[in-house]
Amino acid sequence: MPWNLPYVFVMASKKTILLFARDPGGANAIAPLVVPLRNRGFSVSLFGKDVALKTFDEAGLVAQDILRVISPITPESVMGLLHDNQPDFLFTGTSADDMAEKYLWQAARELGIPSFAILDQWINYGLRFSRHGVSELAAFHAHPILEFLPDKICVMDDFAKQEAIQEGLEADRIIVTGQPYFETVLKRAQSLIPSFRRIHAVSGNTLLLVFASEPITTTYHETESGPHFWGYTELSILRSVLTALSQLPDLDTLCLVIRPHPKEGRAHFDSLLNDISPSFRVLVDSTSPSLDLICSSDLVIGMSSMFLLEASLVGQRILSVQIGLHRPDPFVLSRMGVTKSVTLEHDLFEKLTHTLKKPPNISYTFIHNPVERVINEMVGYL
């Protein structure tokens, strides 16, 4: 169906759309669809689980907690949810460590309900459609069976499509639509007046850096001492970053903000900070709007998280640090050849200072109008 098909010709029947996400990334990708769908005359039912509920709330959306409707999550209970709600279409995110979306695709297929999954990241393409979780990657790669599949998978770009095909997904199941959340990030950035420095009393001449954490130790059931799936954890990388920053001049005008992942708590970093006792200001902030924090900073440091990509989208300096990496680089901009991750300890300080001196020059070119593209693809199924 052409991208510019007017919605007015297809909205008369008041179709019902059910949307669900469990992870924050999936919720971010799903959330931008809700208002446009309602504006086009669709009846929308939004469900969430775990940390996705907070993400929906931050987006100003009211979502039903699926666990208050069905619990536990089983193929039978999910089938009952769809049977009771009778949606005409299903949108979901793609969790790697939860079965809810997978059971939803399975039940939708049995009930004859078309389903789309919206991918939010360039990683673990095949795993998301298997019965395995992230900590079971070895088992998945030994038997890469994709047994839970929606009708279509909406991906971010052609690069994602090609990588997904390499992981076993069928080319005709994949639609390149762009990532709806990227459009949201750019629109917010255009009207944002950063306030983080004012709220936290960080002066304008203070070098403000952000460390975007990822829940690696939790996901892979690891400790800082190892062994490590990637060759590092968020704690080992943070330790290296803190050590490198301590070599900078003018530490009294340096502030590092540690941004926990939504699955992490502030206390997760206490032991490391007490051990190192940095001689510069360190804040652990999990409540400030992410875009405000990004736009207030001078540099965003991370490993491979979406936080880094968001910073790149709005023209911010970024640095991927993955010291000890012994697998293919999970950071998509590195795999694309746009930037290069720091993987050796002795390169970190030089790369850090070099990145701070130069203007931002990393920019991911995203596909425009992803929400319209996704909805138009959906219309072809109704």
N, C-alpha and C positions, 0 to 999 in steps of 0.2 A: 504494500500500500504506500502511495507517495507520502513523503514527509509533510507536505503542506495541505493534506486533505482537511477541509474545514470540519471542526468537531460538530458544528450545528446539524450536520446531516446524519449523525449517527447516535445522537444522545436521547432520542425520543422515548426509548423503552425503559428508562430508569434502571439500568443494570446495576447489580450489586458487586462491589469489588472488596475482597478481603485482603488485607496487607498484614504481614507479620515479620518481625525480626527479633533476634536474640542478642546479637553482639552489637556494640556501639557502631562499628563500621557499617554493618548491615542496616542498622536503624538510620544512620546518616544518609545512606543511599536510598532508603525507602521514603523517608520523611518528606522530601521535596515533591513527591507525587500526590500527597493527600489533598492539599488545597486545590491544585489544578484539576484533579479528578472531580472534586465536589463542584467546582465552578463550571464544569462541563455537564453537570446534571447527573453524575453517578452517585449512588448511595455507597458510602465508604465505611467499612468496619476495620478499625485498626487494633491489632493485638501486638503485645510485646511480652518479653520474658527477661528476667534478670536485669543486667545493666542496660539493655535496650530501652527499658521503661524510663530510666533517667534521661537518656538521650532524647526520647520523644518529648518528655516534659520540658527539657531545655529548648526544644524547637517550638514550644507553645502548642503542642498537640496532646490530646487526651487519648491515651491508649488503654485498652483493657488488659489486665494481667492474665495471661492465658492460664496460669496456675490457679487462678480463682474460678476458672470456668471448668477446666479439666485437670485432674491431678490423680495419679501420675500421668506423665506424657507417654502414651503407648500408641501403637498403630490403631488400636480399637478406639481409644478415647479421641484421637485426632480425627478419625473417621466420623465419630459422633459429632464433633464440633462442626465439621463441614456439612454434615447432613442437616444439623439444626439450623445453620446459618444460610444454607442454600446460596452461596455466592455464584456469580456468573463467571468470575475470574479471580485468580490468586496471584499475588505478588509476594515474594519473600526475599530476605537477605540470604547469605550463604555462610552459616557457621561451620567451622571445622571441628568444634568440640561439643556439639549438641545435636540431638536427633530430631528436634521439633520440626525444623524446616524439611528435613528428609522425609519424615512421616507425612507431612502436609503434601509434598509432591506425590508421594505414593498413594495417599487417599484421594487426592484430586484426580489422578489418572483413573482410578477405579470408579469414581463417580462421574467421569466425563467432564471435569472442570478444567479448562485450560490454565496453565500455570507458567509464570516467568520467575526466574531467579535473577537478581541483580548483583553482579560481582562488584566488590568494593576495592579489592586489592589484587596486585599482580603476584600472587603466591598461593601455593597449595591448591592449584586448580582442580586436579583430580580428586584429591583427598576430600574436598568439600562434598563430593557426590558419592562417597563410599561410606561404609559403616565404621570406619576408623577415625580416631581423633588424632590431634597433632602429635601427641606423645607416642603414637603407633605408626609413625611414618615408615619405619623399617618393614612392619607387617604389611602396610599398604603397597609399598614398592615391590615386595615379594609376590603379592597377589593383587595387582591393581584393577580390582573389579569395581566398576561404577554402577552400583545397583540402585541408587536413588537419583532419579533425574527428572527435572521439570521439562515442560515442552520446549522452552527456549531459555537460553542463558544470555543475559545482556551484559556485555563486557565494555571496558573502558576505551579500548582502541584496537587497531589492527595488531599491535605488538602483543597485547593480551590474547587476542584470538589465536595467533600463531603458537604462543606458548601453551595455551589450553589444548590445542590440537595435538601438540607434542606429548601432552600428558594423557592422551587417550580420548578426549572429548570429540564428538562428531562435528565436523565443520558446519553441517547444515542445521545444527542445534544452536549455534552461536550467532548472536546478532551484535554488531558493533553499534552501540547507541551513545556511548559516552557515559560518564559517571554523574548522575544527578547532583550529588553533593558538591562537586567541583563548581558547578554553576552557583550554588548557594554561597560557597566560600567567597567567590569573586564579587557577588552582589553585596554581601555584607561588608567586604573590605572597602568597597567604593564609598560607603557612607559612614564608615567607622571613624570615630575620634578616640584614639587609644587613651586609656585611663589607668593602666596598670601602674605606671611610674608614680602618678599622683597618689593613688590609693595606698601604695606600699612605700611611699616616701623614698623613691629611688630617683635621685637627681638626674638632670639631663646630661651632665658630664660623666655620669657613671656608666661604665661598660656593662651592659645587661645581657647576659647569656642565658639560654634556656637549654636544659637537658631533658629531652623527651624520652621517658622510660617505656619499656615494654615488659610484660609479665612473663619473661622467659623462664625464670626459676620455677614459677607456679605451673606454667604450661607443660614444661618438660620434667617437672619434679626434680629439680637440680638444687645444688648448693653452690656457693661461690667457689669452693675449692675444686669442683668438677667431679667426674668428667662432664663435658658440655656437648650438647648436640651441635651447636653452631661453632663451638670453640671459645665461647664467651657467654656471659650472662649480663643482664642489665647492671648488676652490681660490680662485676669486674670492669666493665666499660666505664661506669661512673668513677670508679677508683682511679682509672687511668686519666680520665678527664680532670679530676680534682688535682692529681699530681702535676699534670701539664699546666693547669691554670696557675698553680702556686709559683711557677717560674716567670709569670708575667710581671712587668713593673707596675707600680702604682696599685697595689692590691687593695688599698683603702678606697679606691674608686672602681672596684670590681664587685659585681653581684651575680651569683649564679642561682637561677630558679630551677629547681627540680620539679618536673611535671610528672606526677605518677600517672600510670595508665588507669583507666576507669576500674580495672580489676585489681588494682593495688591500693593499699592504704598508706597514709603518711608515715606511719611507724615502720614501714618496710625498710626505710633508709637510715633509721636511727643508729643502729649498730655501726654501720660504715662511717657515718659522720662523726660519731663519738670516737671511733678508732683513728680517723685521720685528723680531726679537729682543724678544719681549713682556717687559714689566716685571712680570709675574706668573707664577705657576707654571703650566706646561703639561705635561701627560702625554699620551703617545700609547699607548693601551691597546687591544689587539686580542684579549686572552686572557681577561679577566674575564667571567664570565657576564653577558649583556646585562641581564637583569632585576635582578641585584645592582647593576649600575652605575646603572640607571634609578632604582631605589628609594633609592639612596644620594645621589642628586643633588638639587639645588634647582630646576634647570631643564634641560630637554632642548631643544637647538636643532638644527634640521635643515632639510631642504628639503621632501621629500615621501616619505621612506622609511617603511617599516614600523616602524622604530625609534621614530619619532614617535608612531605610532598605538599601539604597545605602551605607551608612556609614558602616553598619554591613557587607555588601558584601565584602568590601575592607579591613576588619579587624580593623575598627576604634571602639573606645569606644562610646557607645551610652547610653542615658538615656531617657526613656519615662516618661513624667510628665503629669499626668491627674488628678490633685487635684480637688475633687468634683465629679468625675465620678459616675454617677448613672444609667448607662446602661452597657450591656456587653462590655468588652474592645474592642475598634476598632483596637488596635495595634496587628497585626497578630503574631508577635513573642511572645507576652504575651499570646495570645490564644493558641499558640502551646506549651506553657510551657517553652520556651527557656529563657525568661527573665520575669521580673515582673515590671509592671508600678507603679510609685509612685502616689498614690491616696490620701494621707493624708499630710497635710501641715507640721506636726511635724516630718514626716519621711524624708523630702526633703533634709535638710542639711546633715544628716548622710549618706543618700544614695549617695548624690553628692560627698562627700569627699571620701567615700569608692570606688566609681567607678573610681575616679581620681587616686587612689593609686594602683589599680590592673591592670594587663595587660588585653588587650581586649580578651574576651573569648566567645563572641557571634558571631556565624557565621551561616548564613542561607545557606544550601546546595542547590544550584539551579540546575535545569535540564539543562544539556549541549546540545549544538547544537540546540537551539530552532528555529532559523531561518530556518535551514534545515528541521526540523520537520514540521514547519508550511507550508513551500513550498511543501514538499512532500505530505502532506495531501491535499493541494490545487490541486496538479497534478491529484489526484484521481478523481477530478470532471471535468477534461477537456477532 
